Amino acid sequence: MNETEVDGVPVLWAEAPGPLTGTLVFGVGARDETFRTIGVTHLVEHLAMSTLPRVHYEHNAAVDLDKTEFYAAGKPEHVVSFLAAVCEALGDLPLDRIEKEAGVLAAEGGHVAHPTAAVLLNRRFGANGAGLALWEGPGYDRLTAEHVTEHVRKFFTKANAVVTFTGAAAGGADVALARRGAAGTRHAIGHRRRARELGCGAVAGGGARVARAGA
């Protein structure tokens, strides 16, 4: 495992078979919401992905209890371009699409944890933190632009970010991520530590660019 830090963001990479995979992971998930804002992390992910052009290489994003990740696999230039586009999107989310994406999410359904696990987590934590996995909340259609922007400001930051690659492309990656103020920094440090202990792909702060500077 190779490790470096670029602009305050940890970048990890190791050689692995298959096409290059790059992952951008934020240490934020459903456990970081409130009952009123259940689903806001997933909404942020959908809003960011909705801005990206159609591509023919593997890429996706996901949200679970304690992390949000964006990843792509393919040629190095495609992977880095995807991560750059995600960062740019997070810095300027299309808030006018909230109603549309809320409808898509409502139709998707899905859960951040297995139903049995969700019940046990709720018994342990109540309607807080990981215990929220059991609840649907008021609904995606009740989330506002203010909920989205505050969530991004607090959690989708360089202080809460890691980037990983399964190849040497990371050695030439330049990561420039906008600071969104000091709010949430102490909370973010714990999330970053947890993400790295879990071996998460990558966590990168929102709002700027990931660009490959030669490789």
Secondary structure, DSSP 8 states (H G I E B T S, - for coil): -EEEEETTEEEEE---SSSEEEEEEES--GGGS-STTTTHHHHHHHHHHHTS---SSEEEEEE-SS-EEEEEEESHHHHHHHHHHHHHHHHS--GGGHHHHHHHHHHH---SS-HHHHHHHHHHH-SSGGGGGG---S-GGG--HHHHHHHHHHHSSGGGEEEEESSGGGGGEEEE-----STTHHHHHHHHHHHHHTT-S----SSSEEEE---
